[in-house]
Amino acid sequence: NVPLEVGAVAQIKNIYFVADASFLQIPSYVELDKVVQFLQTNKSLKVEIGGHTNGICDDAFCMKLSASRAKTCVDYLISKGIDSARLNYKGYGKTKLLKPESPGNPLNQRVEIKIIDI
């Protein structure tokens, strides 16, 4: 449920990766297929897929891991027919924790979709 406006951000729920890696786990496909449907319905949208980690690991590792995970999601969307020109990805590492008082909280580790152009 993303408002159709530039800058709107929504978390893509139930995206799971192998620990400390960017390999998608199979249960994630259902949620990413919902993103595919959203993008097929809204053909003019360009989006950014943003990866976020928890706040426990080293800064450089978090940035690299979050970017790699976001790219993995973008690659999945492309494999399902979404034009790569509509997709960007960015790793945010631990720079935007949802629960900064609890760096290890699983809510910090997430994937988001952001509308960047309509």
C-alpha positions as a printed Julia matrix, in Angstrom:
118×3 Matrix{Float64}:
  0.0     0.0     0.0
  2.17    2.79   -1.33
  0.62    6.21   -2.05
  1.26    7.01   -5.71
  3.44   10.05   -5.1
  7.12   10.78   -5.47
  8.94   10.12   -2.21
  6.4     7.62   -0.87
  8.12    4.73    0.94
  6.76    1.38    2.06
  8.39   -1.6     3.66
  8.29   -4.82    1.67
  7.33   -7.32    4.35
  8.61  -10.88    4.7
 11.85  -10.55    2.76
 14.36  -13.05    4.1
 18.02  -13.52    3.31
 20.61  -16.05    4.35
 22.45  -14.62    7.4
 25.23  -12.18    6.49
 24.57  -12.74    2.77
 22.36  -11.47   -0.02
 20.82  -14.8    -1.06
 17.03  -14.55   -1.05
 15.15  -17.27    0.76
 12.22  -18.83   -1.1
  9.45  -17.37    1.15
 10.55  -13.91   -0.1
  9.36  -14.64   -3.63
  5.68  -14.27   -2.68
  6.25  -10.73   -1.42
  8.47   -9.71   -4.33
  5.83  -11.05   -6.73
  3.43   -8.55   -5.13
  5.92   -5.8    -6.01
  6.02   -7.14   -9.58
  2.21   -6.91   -9.74
  2.29   -3.39   -8.31
  4.83   -2.28  -10.91
  2.93   -4.0   -13.75
 -0.23   -2.17  -12.69
  1.59    1.18  -12.38
  3.71    1.08  -15.53
  4.91    4.68  -15.32
  6.52    4.37  -11.88
 10.23    4.33  -11.28
 11.27    3.04   -7.89
 14.24    2.61   -5.62
 14.66   -0.59   -3.66
 16.42    0.25   -0.41
 18.22   -2.26    1.76
 18.68   -1.73    5.5
 20.64   -3.77    8.05
 20.54   -4.0    11.79
 22.93   -1.84   13.79
 25.21   -4.56   15.08
 27.79   -5.16   12.36
 30.67   -3.0    11.13
 29.62    0.12    9.16
 31.38   -0.86    5.91
 30.0    -4.41    6.04
 26.48   -3.08    6.66
 26.65   -0.73    3.69
 27.95   -3.44    1.36
 25.45   -6.05    2.61
 22.45   -3.72    2.37
 23.36   -2.67   -1.19
 23.88   -6.28   -2.22
 20.52   -7.29   -0.76
 18.73   -4.42   -2.51
 20.41   -5.39   -5.79
 19.3    -8.99   -5.32
 15.71   -7.79   -5.03
 16.07   -5.63   -8.14
 17.55   -8.58  -10.03
 14.54  -10.67   -9.03
 12.14   -7.98  -10.29
 14.03   -7.79  -13.6
 13.88  -11.58  -13.91
 10.08  -11.26  -13.68
  9.92   -8.81  -16.59
 10.2    -5.39  -14.92
 12.3    -3.04  -17.07
 15.61   -2.29  -15.4
 15.27    1.38  -16.41
 12.45    1.64  -13.86
 14.53    0.31  -10.99
 17.31    1.68   -8.81
 18.73    0.23   -5.65
 20.55    1.66   -2.68
 22.07    0.26    0.47
 21.49    2.32    3.59
 23.33    0.03    5.98
 22.5     1.02    9.53
 22.02    4.74    8.8
 18.2     4.66    9.13
 17.41    2.31   11.99
 13.72    2.09   12.87
 14.69    1.16   16.44
 17.97    3.01   17.14
 17.66    2.29   20.86
 17.78   -1.42   20.02
 20.31   -1.95   17.18
 19.76   -5.72   17.04
 15.98   -5.4    16.63
 14.83   -7.34   13.53
 12.69   -4.35   12.46
 15.9    -2.51   11.56
 16.75   -5.14    8.95
 14.36   -4.54    6.07
 13.77   -3.83    2.39
 11.78   -0.8     1.28
 10.34    0.48   -1.98
 10.41    4.21   -2.68
  8.72    5.95   -5.6
 11.28    8.18   -7.31
  9.35    9.16  -10.46
  5.82    8.91  -11.82
